[in-house]
Amino acid sequence: MPAKSTTPLSAGVIRTDLPMADGRTIRYYDIGTVDRTAADQRPIEAQPGIGELRFDPLVNEWVAVASHRQGRVFLPPKELCPLCPTRGDLASEIPDSSYQVVVFDNRSPSFTEPSADWALTEHPDLFTPDIDAAGKCEVICYTDQHEGSFGELPLSQIRMVMEAWRDRTREISQLPYISYVFPFENRGEEVGVTLNHPHGQVYAYPFIPPRATKMMEAAVLHHAKTGRTLMEDVIAREVKDEVRIIAQNNHWIAFVPYAARYPFEIHVAPKAHFADLAEISDEVADAFPSIAKEVLLRLDGVFGESMAYIAAWHQAPVREGRDLMRVHWQITSVRRAPGKLKYLAGSESAMGAFIMDLEPEQSAAQMRAVQL
């Protein structure tokens, strides 16, 4: 079991690693002097076994099977929340009585550390046998307060979360079996949240997932045609058109994409080229909290209610396409009107062909009109 260790990061953040009772690691991210020595007092429980990867030859994609996740906690009451600090009779995933930002290995992971000799099957086909679902799944808790949301956090707290994202991307990318690192947040029961405490996750895959593969193919084709990076030209068009821009500052721009797939979809991108979160400079990271907060408050303000969303960081794969792929944050909401959701029905779910009922320019105008 690893001993306590501390690591200084940017923006005055100190990371402290401590062992959990079952052998997992918990990582505290703090600003200021904080004593992190609380031990996990829970009884040792056996860790779930590794899942499996199966290859779907019809679409050339890997599918993870993790049946042990069926038993994970589902929407517990506040007094039993495993993401709140340990207090009184509650022995949670976080042993300390308070925290600022914390990251720990998921208790019911879809992907986990494989054996030393693990390798992804090259040139898989119809007869490829299943292999261990190698990878990494972590939980990142944005605050020790059970109520609230990411967009309601103080700017300093959002900056700490950004530092945790950068740190996890940097460290996880060093693992030899990882090909893609994906930080994301599900907010709202409409998109499948199982814990209401403000939190996100980091999935790290042993393959490049389908969406990232398509984005990389598009970036390669665009560069071959123009000699420029695709995201650079996407941003240039949004700046020229103006009508879909929601907010911007010296280093970031937030816009509804020209061909949005969801009623409310926002891309938040750095104006300079960074392949992933780990590459983002301190200056650009410092400028992120203000635009992130504005975008999320505008999203919630459209209908005057909390909007369910998925907030996903798209970035370059660990070892491919890093000169062409640019990191950006995509926020998608399935709410199209008060009390109404956009369901991914036949065309979207079966064919992957999206049909939008709301013009992107209209949703951008609605968000710009919100009074903050």
Protein Blocks (a to p, Z undefined) as FASTA:
>chain_A
ZZddddddehhiacdddddfkopacddddedjdddfbccfbdcddddddddddddfklop
acdddfklmmpcehiafklcckbccehjbccfblbfbdfbdcdddfbdfbdcddfkbccd
ehiafklccdddedddddddfbfcfgdcfklpcfklmmmmmmmmmmmmmmmmmpmkbcbd
cddddedjklopabfbdcddddddfbdcfklmmmmmmmmmmmmmnopafklmmmmmmmmn
ommpfbdcfkbccdddfklcbfbdcddddfbdcfblmlpcfklmmmmmmmmmmmmmmmmm
mnopacddddddddddfkgoklmpccddddddfbfbghiacdddfklmmnopacdfbdfk
lmmmmmmmpcZZ
